[in-house]
Amino acid sequence: MDHDEWTDADFSKAKRLTQMPESFQQRIQKVRGPQKAPRKIQTTIRFDPDVLAALKATGRGWQTRVNDALREWLKQQT
C-alpha cells in the first residue's frame, strides 16, 4: 500500500487523536480484548524514578521480570 509523503500543508491540518471526537478515538485506539482466563490484576505501584528508569532500561518484558522477582522473593519469605 503506497502513500504520498505528507506536505507541510498536511501537517498544518493534522489533529491529535485527543482532539478528535470521542467516538472516533474509541474506534482508533487499540483496546485489549477480554482474556480467556484473566490471570493478572491491574494495580498501581510507585517506584523511585531511578529504580523505574533502571527497570525500563532492561527492555520489553520488564514488568514480567519484576513480577517474577517478587514471586521469588515471596517464596523465600516462607
N, C-alpha and C positions, 0 to 999 in steps of 0.2 A: 504494500500500500504506500504510494508516494504522496508526499505533502509538500507544498511550497514552503519555503522558509518564511518566517514572519518578518514583516517590514516594521519600521518604526511606527507607522500608522496603525498596524495591527496591535502592537504592544500598547499604544496610547489608548486604544478602545477596550483592551482586555480588562477583566474584573477578577478579583479574587473570589474563590469559592464562597467565602464568608459574606460576600456582597450579593450573592445570588439569592433568589427566593428559597426558603427552607425546603420546599417540596423538591426543588432541583438539587439541592445539596444532598438530600437523602438518597436520591437516585444515583448520584455520582460517588459519594463516599462509600468506601468498602466497609462492609459490616460483616463481622464474623458470624456465620450461621450457628444455629444451636448444635452443641456437641451431642454425639450419640449417647455418651455416658459421661456427663460432666464429672471431672475428677479434681479440678482445681478451683479454689475460691479466690476471687479478686479481693485484694486488700490494699491498704496504704501503709508504707513504712518510710521512715525518714532516715536518711544517711547523711553523714558529713559530706560536704562537697568533694573533698579529696578521695574519700572512700568510693563514692559513686562514680567519679571520673575513672578511678583505677579499675573498678568492676566493668564499666562500659568499654574501657580500653582493651579488655580481653576479647572483645568482638561478639559477634552474634551468638546467642545462647547463654549470655551472662546470667540471666535470671534463672535459668535451669541449673546452672552451676552453683549459684547461691542457694537454691532450694536443696540441691544435693549435699552441699556443705552443711547446711543447717540440719538436714536429716542425719548425717553422720555425727554431728555434734550431739544431737539428741540421743542417739544410740549410746554414746559414751557416757551420758549422764545417768543411765540406769544400771 
